[in-house]
Amino acid sequence: MWAYVIPHFTTFLSNLELTQSQRDDAMTKVNSVGRCLHAKYYQGAYDSANVVVVGSYGKGTAVRPPSDIDILYLLPVSEYHRINQVFGNGQSQLLQEVKRALADTFPRTNLSADGQVVKAPFTSFAVEVVPAFRCDDGTYLTCHTAGGGSWRSSNPIAEYRAIADLDAIYGNKATHLIKMLKAWKRTCNVPLKSIAVEIAACSFVRQWPYNQQSIFWYDWMVRDFFAFLWQYRNGTAQIPGIQETISLGEQWVSRCESAYSRAVKACEYEHQDLGVLAENEWKKIFGDQFTRAN
């Protein structure tokens, strides 16, 4: 019984993993953007510490195919004081300033500045740049242009630690589950923010009765997660490290219910060693990256 669970999920996770060339491509683009902005805002040798990779790449949860890579570019504190003294929406002016600096280096790239990011859509994928300032407590201030402009706090280190600490205790289950759920989000067009999925996955792993078990239990992990997530329709999630919550809404509930019913069926097929039938059900949730191991 359950002869296909380990090869199924081992292969699936391998298929989700970024290739080394994709990782190298991402870092090359990040360094190009960092060097460009260093020339605008600093003097002397380039300091890569001013580039903070956040989002899925920073947390180690990025999956194939590559998605946009998010970075904070840390500006000198003098720029913060300068922007606070300008007339009008200083945050919007800062984004436009960063956009112009990047345009000088990447004149053929169709740059855009909106909300809180400057987006550089390179051929393979985009780099989304958020101008930021480091605070003494380890958080970062980022600019938001809505409502006349404002500063908002973020704590990417706390977001990373929330996942890494669970991984250390429970054998990488938080990262594995998050990666699989990203495939679900993409395949089924699930209207949930990635940060909400990450928070839900971490909350689930922490309380799952089988969180010390091996990959042999991953079919049940997926099934049980969707049952867990369903309870949080119209709920809220607390973002790690800052005093901010996000609303989950309920637009995703029908997709969660469908995923749960398919996972239940797939688990039954796994139990009966009906590998092809199980794979077909998993594919309805995760897409073609869930392939049967030979």
C-alpha angles and dihedrals in degrees: 000000000000091000094150102046097088096044091043096054096034090056093043094053090046090053090052094052118105115243120242091248090054091051091048091049090052094051092046090056092045092052091048091054092044094052091049093053092042089060089053100046108022142044128219130026121356114265113205090193088080089068113077115187109214136165120050094336092052092047095044093242100111115129139195129301092050117251130200114299117227123211137177112218109206114221127198114272088242088069090057091056091044093053092048089058099050121103117253127359101356093179091057090048090052092053091050090048091053090047092054091049091053092045090060090059098035104034093160094053117095098231123192134188119203138149102337105336143070108216122210106190103202120185098266098034141326133270111218111205122201116188107224146171125219116234126210092248093059096259125116132229116221130185124249119189101200122106095018095313134294144180121250132192127237133175111199091167090060090047090052094046092050088063100034094051092053091046090055091054101037105036101262093304094138093056093041093051093045092052092050091048090053087059088051091050092051097042097045098031092238112192097222125116115245092238089056091051091049093050092047092048092051092047090050096048091049093059103029109120092222098046092123094054127100132255086279085083098050095105089060091043091059093044094048093047093060090050088050094048093050090066091065100063107145089005130130135238127214113228110228117254100009138070096251133110130193128212117240096200120192106261089105097052098094090051090049091051091050092048091050094051091048092047091052090053092045091051090053090052091047089053090052093046091242092146100173093049091048091049091052091055093046089051090058087060103034107022131230095323086079098082130165116256114235 
